[in-house]
Structure formats: C-alpha cells, structure tokens
C-alpha cells in the first residue's frame, strides 16, 4: 500500500516536471519566433535553422 502511494507520488512529480519543461520550451519557442519575425535573425540563445 505504501509502496503504491510512493510510486504514484513519483509519477505525479514526474508529470509536473515534464509539464514545466514543456512550458519553458514553448515560451522560448515563442520568444525566438517573435524575434525572428521582427528582425529576420534568431537572437542569442535561439537555434538557427540548418541550411
């Protein structure tokens, strides 16, 4: 019983961490996209497309 509870807690913590990483990635993608659309160049910290 306790082991199952701990396992579910670990799964929940992992899900929250994945959600946080996804949110950070989306924010970075939007920041980079906005900068590219306004300046035509990727800002520092944003990957440039391979050509």
PDB file of N, H, CA, C and O in Angstrom:
ATOM      1  N   UNK A   1       0.833  -1.197   0.000  1.00  0.00           N
ATOM      2  CA  UNK A   1       0.000   0.000   0.000  1.00  0.00           C
ATOM      3  C   UNK A   1       0.876   1.259   0.000  1.00  0.00           C
ATOM      4  O   UNK A   1       0.681   2.152  -0.825  1.00  0.00           O
ATOM      5  N   UNK A   2       1.834   1.329   0.920  1.00  0.00           N
ATOM      6  H   UNK A   2       1.993   0.604   1.591  1.00  0.00           H
ATOM      7  CA  UNK A   2       2.716   2.499   0.999  1.00  0.00           C
ATOM      8  C   UNK A   2       3.566   2.611  -0.264  1.00  0.00           C
ATOM      9  O   UNK A   2       3.774   3.707  -0.783  1.00  0.00           O
ATOM     10  N   UNK A   3       4.054   1.476  -0.755  1.00  0.00           N
ATOM     11  H   UNK A   3       3.885   0.585  -0.333  1.00  0.00           H
ATOM     12  CA  UNK A   3       4.888   1.494  -1.960  1.00  0.00           C
ATOM     13  C   UNK A   3       4.093   2.013  -3.153  1.00  0.00           C
ATOM     14  O   UNK A   3       4.632   2.753  -3.977  1.00  0.00           O
ATOM     15  N   UNK A   4       2.824   1.637  -3.258  1.00  0.00           N
ATOM     16  H   UNK A   4       2.386   1.036  -2.589  1.00  0.00           H
ATOM     17  CA  UNK A   4       1.991   2.125  -4.354  1.00  0.00           C
ATOM     18  C   UNK A   4       1.772   3.628  -4.236  1.00  0.00           C
ATOM     19  O   UNK A   4       1.786   4.342  -5.239  1.00  0.00           O
ATOM     20  N   UNK A   5       1.570   4.103  -3.021  1.00  0.00           N
ATOM     21  H   UNK A   5       1.559   3.523  -2.207  1.00  0.00           H
ATOM     22  CA  UNK A   5       1.387   5.536  -2.797  1.00  0.00           C
ATOM     23  C   UNK A   5       2.633   6.313  -3.199  1.00  0.00           C
ATOM     24  O   UNK A   5       2.544   7.352  -3.853  1.00  0.00           O
ATOM     25  N   UNK A   6       3.787   5.806  -2.806  1.00  0.00           N
ATOM     26  H   UNK A   6       3.859   4.961  -2.274  1.00  0.00           H
ATOM     27  CA  UNK A   6       5.047   6.465  -3.166  1.00  0.00           C
ATOM     28  C   UNK A   6       5.244   6.434  -4.684  1.00  0.00           C
ATOM     29  O   UNK A   6       5.681   7.424  -5.271  1.00  0.00           O
ATOM     30  N   UNK A   7       4.928   5.318  -5.311  1.00  0.00           N
ATOM     31  H   UNK A   7       4.573   4.514  -4.834  1.00  0.00           H
ATOM     32  CA  UNK A   7       5.069   5.214  -6.766  1.00  0.00           C
ATOM     33  C   UNK A   7       4.182   6.234  -7.468  1.00  0.00           C
ATOM     34  O   UNK A   7       4.605   6.869  -8.435  1.00  0.00           O
ATOM     35  N   UNK A   8       2.964   6.390  -6.988  1.00  0.00           N
ATOM     36  H   UNK A   8       2.621   5.875  -6.203  1.00  0.00           H
ATOM     37  CA  UNK A   8       2.059   7.374  -7.610  1.00  0.00           C
ATOM     38  C   UNK A   8       2.539   8.807  -7.386  1.00  0.00           C
ATOM     39  O   UNK A   8       2.393   9.661  -8.261  1.00  0.00           O
ATOM     40  N   UNK A   9       3.103   9.062  -6.223  1.00  0.00           N
ATOM     41  H   UNK A   9       3.221   8.369  -5.512  1.00  0.00           H
ATOM     42  CA  UNK A   9       3.654  10.389  -5.944  1.00  0.00           C
ATOM     43  C   UNK A   9       4.816  10.685  -6.880  1.00  0.00           C
ATOM     44  O   UNK A   9       4.931  11.793  -7.405  1.00  0.00           O
ATOM     45  N   UNK A  10       5.679   9.694  -7.090  1.00  0.00           N
ATOM     46  H   UNK A  10       5.586   8.794  -6.664  1.00  0.00           H
ATOM     47  CA  UNK A  10       6.812   9.865  -8.004  1.00  0.00           C
ATOM     48  C   UNK A  10       6.313  10.129  -9.425  1.00  0.00           C
ATOM     49  O   UNK A  10       6.862  10.978 -10.128  1.00  0.00           O
ATOM     50  N   UNK A  11       5.282   9.410  -9.846  1.00  0.00           N
ATOM     51  H   UNK A  11       4.836   8.720  -9.275  1.00  0.00           H
ATOM     52  CA  UNK A  11       4.705   9.638 -11.177  1.00  0.00           C
ATOM     53  C   UNK A  11       4.136  11.052 -11.297  1.00  0.00           C
ATOM     54  O   UNK A  11       4.296  11.708 -12.326  1.00  0.00           O
ATOM     55  N   UNK A  12       3.476  11.511 -10.245  1.00  0.00           N
ATOM     56  H   UNK A  12       3.346  10.978  -9.409  1.00  0.00           H
ATOM     57  CA  UNK A  12       2.889  12.854 -10.267  1.00  0.00           C
ATOM     58  C   UNK A  12       3.975  13.919 -10.340  1.00  0.00           C
ATOM     59  O   UNK A  12       3.850  14.889 -11.087  1.00  0.00           O
ATOM     60  N   UNK A  13       5.030  13.740  -9.573  1.00  0.00           N
ATOM     61  H   UNK A  13       5.132  12.952  -8.966  1.00  0.00           H
ATOM     62  CA  UNK A  13       6.144  14.696  -9.596  1.00  0.00           C
ATOM     63  C   UNK A  13       6.777  14.723 -10.984  1.00  0.00           C
ATOM     64  O   UNK A  13       7.112  15.791 -11.498  1.00  0.00           O
ATOM     65  N   UNK A  14       6.939  13.553 -11.584  1.00  0.00           N
ATOM     66  H   UNK A  14       6.667  12.686 -11.166  1.00  0.00           H
ATOM     67  CA  UNK A  14       7.492  13.485 -12.939  1.00  0.00           C
ATOM     68  C   UNK A  14       6.608  14.187 -13.952  1.00  0.00           C
ATOM     69  O   UNK A  14       7.101  14.865 -14.853  1.00  0.00           O
ATOM     70  N   UNK A  15       5.300  14.023 -13.804  1.00  0.00           N
ATOM     71  H   UNK A  15       4.899  13.472 -13.072  1.00  0.00           H
ATOM     72  CA  UNK A  15       4.368  14.682 -14.726  1.00  0.00           C
ATOM     73  C   UNK A  15       4.444  16.198 -14.597  1.00  0.00           C
ATOM     74  O   UNK A  15       4.399  16.912 -15.599  1.00  0.00           O
ATOM     75  N   UNK A  16       4.557  16.683 -13.385  1.00  0.00           N
ATOM     76  H   UNK A  16       4.593  16.104 -12.571  1.00  0.00           H
ATOM     77  CA  UNK A  16       4.674  18.135 -13.170  1.00  0.00           C
ATOM     78  C   UNK A  16       5.974  18.646 -13.781  1.00  0.00           C
ATOM     79  O   UNK A  16       5.987  19.702 -14.413  1.00  0.00           O
ATOM     80  N   UNK A  17       7.055  17.912 -13.601  1.00  0.00           N
ATOM     81  H   UNK A  17       7.044  17.054 -13.087  1.00  0.00           H
ATOM     82  CA  UNK A  17       8.348  18.328 -14.161  1.00  0.00           C
ATOM     83  C   UNK A  17       8.282  18.369 -15.685  1.00  0.00           C
ATOM     84  O   UNK A  17       8.780  19.312 -16.300  1.00  0.00           O
ATOM     85  N   UNK A  18       7.677  17.362 -16.293  1.00  0.00           N
ATOM     86  H   UNK A  18       7.273  16.596 -15.793  1.00  0.00           H
ATOM     87  CA  UNK A  18       7.543  17.363 -17.762  1.00  0.00           C
ATOM     88  C   UNK A  18       6.702  18.541 -18.228  1.00  0.00           C
ATOM     89  O   UNK A  18       7.012  19.164 -19.244  1.00  0.00           O
ATOM     90  N   UNK A  19       5.649  18.849 -17.500  1.00  0.00           N
ATOM     91  H   UNK A  19       5.397  18.343 -16.675  1.00  0.00           H
ATOM     92  CA  UNK A  19       4.813  19.993 -17.847  1.00  0.00           C
ATOM     93  C   UNK A  19       5.573  21.303 -17.744  1.00  0.00           C
ATOM     94  O   UNK A  19       5.426  22.185 -18.589  1.00  0.00           O
ATOM     95  N   UNK A  20       6.383  21.425 -16.711  1.00  0.00           N
ATOM     96  H   UNK A  20       6.503  20.708 -16.024  1.00  0.00           H
ATOM     97  CA  UNK A  20       7.190  22.640 -16.545  1.00  0.00           C
ATOM     98  C   UNK A  20       8.191  22.789 -17.681  1.00  0.00           C
ATOM     99  O   UNK A  20       8.365  23.880 -18.223  1.00  0.00           O
ATOM    100  N   UNK A  21       8.846  21.691 -18.041  1.00  0.00           N
ATOM    101  H   UNK A  21       8.705  20.805 -17.601  1.00  0.00           H
ATOM    102  CA  UNK A  21       9.813  21.747 -19.146  1.00  0.00           C
ATOM    103  C   UNK A  21       9.132  22.104 -20.455  1.00  0.00           C
ATOM    104  O   UNK A  21       9.683  22.853 -21.262  1.00  0.00           O
ATOM    105  N   UNK A  22       7.951  21.577 -20.664  1.00  0.00           N
ATOM    106  H   UNK A  22       7.504  20.969 -20.008  1.00  0.00           H
ATOM    107  CA  UNK A  22       7.198  21.884 -21.885  1.00  0.00           C
ATOM    108  C   UNK A  22       6.838  23.372 -21.912  1.00  0.00           C
ATOM    109  O   UNK A  22       6.953  24.017 -22.954  1.00  0.00           O
ATOM    110  N   UNK A  23       6.409  23.913 -20.784  1.00  0.00           N
ATOM    111  H   UNK A  23       6.317  23.388 -19.937  1.00  0.00           H
ATOM    112  CA  UNK A  23       6.033  25.331 -20.719  1.00  0.00           C
ATOM    113  C   UNK A  23       7.239  26.221 -20.996  1.00  0.00           C
ATOM    114  O   UNK A  23       7.118  27.224 -21.698  1.00  0.00           O
ATOM    115  N   UNK A  24       8.384  25.870 -20.459  1.00  0.00           N
ATOM    116  H   UNK A  24       8.482  25.054 -19.888  1.00  0.00           H
ATOM    117  CA  UNK A  24       9.601  26.649 -20.702  1.00  0.00           C
ATOM    118  C   UNK A  24       9.978  26.579 -22.180  1.00  0.00           C
ATOM    119  O   UNK A  24      10.366  27.586 -22.774  1.00  0.00           O
ATOM    120  N   UNK A  25       9.864  25.400 -22.768  1.00  0.00           N
ATOM    121  H   UNK A  25       9.549  24.582 -22.286  1.00  0.00           H
ATOM    122  CA  UNK A  25      10.178  25.238 -24.188  1.00  0.00           C
ATOM    123  C   UNK A  25       9.256  26.041 -25.082  1.00  0.00           C
ATOM    124  O   UNK A  25       9.701  26.650 -26.055  1.00  0.00           O
ATOM    125  N   UNK A  26       7.976  26.045 -24.760  1.00  0.00           N
ATOM    126  H   UNK A  26       7.614  25.550 -23.969  1.00  0.00           H
ATOM    127  CA  UNK A  26       7.012  26.816 -25.552  1.00  0.00           C
ATOM    128  C   UNK A  26       7.300  28.311 -25.435  1.00  0.00           C
ATOM    129  O   UNK A  26       7.229  29.037 -26.427  1.00  0.00           O
ATOM    130  N   UNK A  27       7.621  28.768 -24.238  1.00  0.00           N
ATOM    131  H   UNK A  27       7.678  28.178 -23.432  1.00  0.00           H
ATOM    132  CA  UNK A  27       7.933  30.193 -24.047  1.00  0.00           C
ATOM    133  C   UNK A  27       9.168  30.588 -24.850  1.00  0.00           C
ATOM    134  O   UNK A  27       9.193  31.654 -25.466  1.00  0.00           O
ATOM    135  N   UNK A  28      10.188  29.739 -24.847  1.00  0.00           N
ATOM    136  H   UNK A  28      10.167  28.873 -24.347  1.00  0.00           H
ATOM    137  CA  UNK A  28      11.400  30.026 -25.612  1.00  0.00           C
ATOM    138  C   UNK A  28      11.106  30.026 -27.111  1.00  0.00           C
ATOM    139  O   UNK A  28      11.602  30.879 -27.848  1.00  0.00           O
ATOM    140  N   UNK A  29      10.298  29.068 -27.556  1.00  0.00           N
ATOM    141  H   UNK A  29       9.894  28.376 -26.958  1.00  0.00           H
ATOM    142  CA  UNK A  29       9.944  28.997 -28.974  1.00  0.00           C
ATOM    143  C   UNK A  29       9.201  30.255 -29.410  1.00  0.00           C
ATOM    144  O   UNK A  29       9.460  30.795 -30.485  1.00  0.00           O
ATOM    145  N   UNK A  30       8.283  30.716 -28.577  1.00  0.00           N
ATOM    146  H   UNK A  30       8.072  30.277 -27.704  1.00  0.00           H
ATOM    147  CA  UNK A  30       7.528  31.930 -28.920  1.00  0.00           C
ATOM    148  C   UNK A  30       8.420  33.158 -28.929  1.00  0.00           C
ATOM    149  O   UNK A  30       8.286  34.025 -29.793  1.00  0.00           O
ATOM    150  N   UNK A  31       9.347  33.235 -27.952  1.00  0.00           N
ATOM    151  H   UNK A  31       9.457  32.531 -27.250  1.00  0.00           H
ATOM    152  CA  UNK A  31      10.273  34.371 -27.903  1.00  0.00           C
ATOM    153  C   UNK A  31      11.154  34.384 -29.140  1.00  0.00           C
ATOM    154  O   UNK A  31      11.347  35.432 -29.757  1.00  0.00           O
ATOM    155  N   UNK A  32      11.691  33.222 -29.507  1.00  0.00           N
ATOM    156  H   UNK A  32      11.535  32.371 -29.006  1.00  0.00           H
ATOM    157  CA  UNK A  32      12.561  33.137 -30.683  1.00  0.00           C
ATOM    158  C   UNK A  32      11.794  33.438 -31.967  1.00  0.00           C
ATOM    159  O   UNK A  32      12.287  34.151 -32.840  1.00  0.00           O
ATOM    160  N   UNK A  33      10.598  32.896 -32.074  1.00  0.00           N
ATOM    161  H   UNK A  33      10.197  32.317 -31.364  1.00  0.00           H
ATOM    162  CA  UNK A  33       9.787  33.149 -33.268  1.00  0.00           C
ATOM    163  C   UNK A  33       9.461  34.628 -33.408  1.00  0.00           C
ATOM    164  O   UNK A  33       9.550  35.184 -34.503  1.00  0.00           O
ATOM    165  N   UNK A  34       9.086  35.263 -32.313  1.00  0.00           N
ATOM    166  H   UNK A  34       9.014  34.811 -31.423  1.00  0.00           H
ATOM    167  CA  UNK A  34       8.768  36.694 -32.356  1.00  0.00           C
ATOM    168  C   UNK A  34       9.987  37.506 -32.778  1.00  0.00           C
ATOM    169  O   UNK A  34       9.872  38.440 -33.572  1.00  0.00           O
ATOM    170  N   UNK A  35      11.140  37.156 -32.253  1.00  0.00           N
ATOM    171  H   UNK A  35      11.234  36.398 -31.607  1.00  0.00           H
ATOM    172  CA  UNK A  35      12.357  37.887 -32.608  1.00  0.00           C
ATOM    173  C   UNK A  35      12.717  37.675 -34.071  1.00  0.00           C
ATOM    174  O   UNK A  35      13.105  38.620 -34.758  1.00  0.00           O
ATOM    175  N   UNK A  36      12.594  36.458 -34.547  1.00  0.00           N
ATOM    176  H   UNK A  36      12.280  35.690 -33.988  1.00  0.00           H
ATOM    177  CA  UNK A  36      12.911  36.173 -35.947  1.00  0.00           C
ATOM    178  C   UNK A  36      11.958  36.912 -36.880  1.00  0.00           C
ATOM    179  O   UNK A  36      12.378  37.455 -37.902  1.00  0.00           O
ATOM    180  N   UNK A  37      10.674  36.932 -36.528  1.00  0.00           N
ATOM    181  H   UNK A  37      10.333  36.491 -35.698  1.00  0.00           H
ATOM    182  CA  UNK A  37       9.708  37.621 -37.383  1.00  0.00           C
ATOM    183  C   UNK A  37       9.916  39.135 -37.378  1.00  0.00           C
ATOM    184  O   UNK A  37       9.645  39.796 -38.380  1.00  0.00           O
ATOM    185  N   UNK A  38      10.393  39.690 -36.267  1.00  0.00           N
ATOM    186  H   UNK A  38      10.613  39.154 -35.453  1.00  0.00           H
ATOM    187  CA  UNK A  38      10.569  41.141 -36.222  1.00  0.00           C
ATOM    188  C   UNK A  38      11.927  41.600 -36.736  1.00  0.00           C
ATOM    189  O   UNK A  38      12.040  42.709 -37.258  1.00  0.00           O
ATOM    190  N   UNK A  39      12.961  40.769 -36.599  1.00  0.00           N
ATOM    191  H   UNK A  39      12.869  39.868 -36.174  1.00  0.00           H
ATOM    192  CA  UNK A  39      14.298  41.197 -37.016  1.00  0.00           C
ATOM    193  C   UNK A  39      14.850  40.417 -38.194  1.00  0.00           C
ATOM    194  O   UNK A  39      15.761  40.883 -38.879  1.00  0.00           O
ATOM    195  N   UNK A  40      14.307  39.239 -38.433  1.00  0.00           N
ATOM    196  H   UNK A  40      13.567  38.861 -37.876  1.00  0.00           H
ATOM    197  CA  UNK A  40      14.823  38.404 -39.509  1.00  0.00           C
ATOM    198  C   UNK A  40      15.983  37.524 -39.095  1.00  0.00           C
ATOM    199  O   UNK A  40      16.479  36.743 -39.907  1.00  0.00           O
ATOM    200  N   UNK A  41      16.429  37.628 -37.851  1.00  0.00           N
ATOM    201  H   UNK A  41      16.026  38.263 -37.191  1.00  0.00           H
ATOM    202  CA  UNK A  41      17.551  36.841 -37.358  1.00  0.00           C
ATOM    203  C   UNK A  41      17.195  36.221 -36.006  1.00  0.00           C
ATOM    204  O   UNK A  41      16.443  36.806 -35.226  1.00  0.00           O
ATOM    205  N   UNK A  42      17.737  35.044 -35.739  1.00  0.00           N
ATOM    206  H   UNK A  42      18.348  34.569 -36.372  1.00  0.00           H
ATOM    207  CA  UNK A  42      17.498  34.461 -34.407  1.00  0.00           C
ATOM    208  C   UNK A  42      18.361  35.176 -33.376  1.00  0.00           C
ATOM    209  O   UNK A  42      19.537  35.428 -33.636  1.00  0.00           O
ATOM    210  N   UNK A  43      17.807  35.507 -32.213  1.00  0.00           N
ATOM    211  H   UNK A  43      16.852  35.302 -32.002  1.00  0.00           H
ATOM    212  CA  UNK A  43      18.606  36.153 -31.177  1.00  0.00           C
ATOM    213  C   UNK A  43      19.550  35.155 -30.513  1.00  0.00           C
ATOM    214  O   UNK A  43      19.444  33.949 -30.736  1.00  0.00           O
ATOM    215  N   UNK A  44      20.454  35.653 -29.714  1.00  0.00           N
ATOM    216  H   UNK A  44      20.540  36.633 -29.533  1.00  0.00           H
ATOM    217  CA  UNK A  44      21.366  34.789 -28.963  1.00  0.00           C
ATOM    218  C   UNK A  44      20.550  33.827 -28.110  1.00  0.00           C
ATOM    219  O   UNK A  44      19.568  34.211 -27.474  1.00  0.00           O
ATOM    220  N   UNK A  45      20.973  32.584 -28.112  1.00  0.00           N
ATOM    221  H   UNK A  45      21.771  32.272 -28.628  1.00  0.00           H
ATOM    222  CA  UNK A  45      20.266  31.581 -27.327  1.00  0.00           C
ATOM    223  C   UNK A  45      19.211  30.815 -28.093  1.00  0.00           C
ATOM    224  O   UNK A  45      18.658  29.838 -27.589  1.00  0.00           O
ATOM    225  N   UNK A  46      18.928  31.252 -29.309  1.00  0.00           N
ATOM    226  H   UNK A  46      19.377  32.047 -29.719  1.00  0.00           H
ATOM    227  CA  UNK A  46      17.965  30.541 -30.147  1.00  0.00           C
ATOM    228  C   UNK A  46      18.723  29.819 -31.245  1.00  0.00           C
ATOM    229  O   UNK A  46      19.662  30.362 -31.827  1.00  0.00           O
ATOM    230  N   UNK A  47      18.319  28.617 -31.517  1.00  0.00           N
ATOM    231  H   UNK A  47      17.556  28.176 -31.044  1.00  0.00           H
ATOM    232  CA  UNK A  47      18.976  27.833 -32.563  1.00  0.00           C
ATOM    233  C   UNK A  47      18.623  28.399 -33.932  1.00  0.00           C
ATOM    234  O   UNK A  47      17.502  28.851 -34.165  1.00  0.00           O
ATOM    235  N   UNK A  48      19.581  28.368 -34.815  1.00  0.00           N
ATOM    236  H   UNK A  48      20.492  28.001 -34.627  1.00  0.00           H
ATOM    237  CA  UNK A  48      19.295  28.792 -36.184  1.00  0.00           C
ATOM    238  C   UNK A  48      19.004  27.555 -37.011  1.00  0.00           C
ATOM    239  O   UNK A  48      19.486  26.467 -36.696  1.00  0.00           O
ATOM    240  N   UNK A  49      18.233  27.711 -38.049  1.00  0.00           N
ATOM    241  H   UNK A  49      17.841  28.595 -38.305  1.00  0.00           H
ATOM    242  CA  UNK A  49      17.845  26.581 -38.900  1.00  0.00           C
ATOM    243  C   UNK A  49      19.035  26.148 -39.743  1.00  0.00           C
ATOM    244  O   UNK A  49      19.803  26.980 -40.226  1.00  0.00           O
ATOM    245  N   UNK A  50      19.179  24.856 -39.911  1.00  0.00           N
ATOM    246  H   UNK A  50      18.556  24.180 -39.518  1.00  0.00           H
ATOM    247  CA  UNK A  50      20.231  24.325 -40.782  1.00  0.00           C
ATOM    248  C   UNK A  50      19.873  24.628 -42.230  1.00  0.00           C
ATOM    249  O   UNK A  50      18.709  24.549 -42.624  1.00  0.00           O
ATOM    250  N   UNK A  51      20.879  24.974 -43.009  1.00  0.00           N
ATOM    251  H   UNK A  51      21.824  25.038 -42.689  1.00  0.00           H
ATOM    252  CA  UNK A  51      20.607  25.307 -44.408  1.00  0.00           C
ATOM    253  C   UNK A  51      21.267  24.366 -45.346  1.00  0.00           C
ATOM    254  O   UNK A  51      21.136  24.511 -46.561  1.00  0.00           O
TER     255      UNK A  51
END
